[in-house]
Amino acid sequence: MPLAAGLLKAQLDSIPEIKNRLDVSFHDFYIDSSADSIAGSICAETPDIIGFSTYLWNRDLTEEICRIIKNRFPEIILFAGGAEASALPGKLFECAPFDFVIKGEGEFALTETVKRILENKPVQGVRGVYAKNSINDAEPDQWPVENLDALTSPFLTGVIDLKKYSGVLWELSRGCPFKCSFCFESRGVAGVRQYSLDRLQKELELFESQKVNQVFVLDPTFNHDAKRAKKILRMIQKTAPQIHFTFEVRTEFLDSEMAGLFSNVNCSLQIGLQSAVPEVLTNVNRKIDPVQYAAKISLLNSSGVIFGLDLIYGLPGDTIAGFKSSLDFALGLQPNHIDIFPLAVLPGTALYDNAEYFKLNFLEYAPYTLLSSPGFSETDMDRAESLKNAFEILYNKGGAAGWLFMAYETLDIKPSELIENFAEYIRSIQLVERFSGDELIEPQISFVKMLFKKHNKSELFPVMKDIININGAMNSSLYAGPYTGVTRISFDDNTRFALSDGTKFLNIVYSYDDLMQLGDFTIVEFLANFRPEKTSVIIYNCAGVVKPLIVSEELSGLLQLFTGNISLKEILSLSPSINPDEVYEFLEYAISETILYII
Ligand code: SF4
């Protein structure tokens, strides 16, 4: 969703003298389109002025598009805004024929500049604007929006058509009270500015009425103002209970009431840990108390809140050993996923200004990735990348969050050692990185079997195998999503049924209910207390919630025949020992739970 462009159009349209003379439209393109085709598509509308939002990932492409357009249509006015323009406005001029560049927030700076263009006045001197013919002047100050409610809402005005996008970017505030040196969120503009709760309530009601599925909350420290965050969570619970929200939060402001409120909302949280090494965090102006941090995270775990952590490797002072200890700490908190990034030394950040002091060697062009530092050699960067890739396959895509801790605790090894072993294993079997869901269960099982054998614990492996199978099926079911087609409920012997994509079948060695007690028992204790008890389980996805259902082996086998090709009568004739009445009764339940559907 091009939120920035939508905000700019809403603002331009709100000023009558501009709206009367200027027809503003915005267009979104994809990074894999060619510069030629994008330039052609834009110019087909014969515009007078074209603006570009520039970010790490589109800067090179944007520059190329601008060169093509200026070459063909020199009279068109070109300008840029966004993260790259704000960080290095002068450099953008060197690389592409822009007429002006906006530094920082664009709404007020652009409306003033457009007014001047319409009045044939020079654009030099507008706050926040760097004009081509003032290139030797000092860079301009930004023109931040002090009162965010002064901005016209692109949602409430219909400027952004919510039906066109699969998710909404919902801006709740601008600015950040913290000053992490690798981040430019808080550079240039002091303090945090917030939209009023009245406005947010109206936008929320609109999202609900338009049946929006996903909202990504744009507020880098959503819970910093705990009172306000709790009010917003209550608003969401009341107004938009069906929508899934993603929040970014800081652990230090979590409390049990807030964890409870998050658990009442359909949401997941993202939390920036970045590193668990105190000296590394000091170098980037952050700090954590590991004991308190873990206590706060346990509030989320005990309330059943889904959350992920972010880690960065290669921060100043970091080493490969430090990165591995950060990974160990992060995994000990049992997050649902961990997003791992190499350090990017972003222009416009304090770290960029201090890169020489820390002897950071990084790419001079986007994405400005660290190449090496005194503590992190190029080889270390490669090792960290291989750990990151293995982790992505095993944990994030492979859904190992539910069993990884059992494996490393049983083997008495560090989580990072297990991930390193997995990195070697996937290299040896040449596992393709794009594999996901079902395709990852077998490699996970083979890997863990090999690891248990290596540590002389093969006798414990069957329990581990059951747990991996259950988690793998749940993960695949989640990825497959719920059945969303038409649900018919009446059927007869000639009806054909098909299984929903999220329906998975499992045969496990131990009882499902016994296995669910493994959180309280170690595998050794489990084996001392429970006997094998062959069990058939159906894992299925009903309205986005993944559920288990224990069934008889016979019923499980029969259900697997529902491929949509043969009728119920033919299926029943293949299983003469099964009572048809039991099947009819089960099918009614299975349809209502979207385990299968009528064709
Ligand atoms: S990393 Fe997060 S907390 Fe730190 S300055 Fe950036 S937005 Fe703020």
Residues whose N, C-alpha, C, O or C-beta is under 5 A from the ligand:
A	BS01	SF4	C176 F178 K179 C180 C183 E185 S186 P220
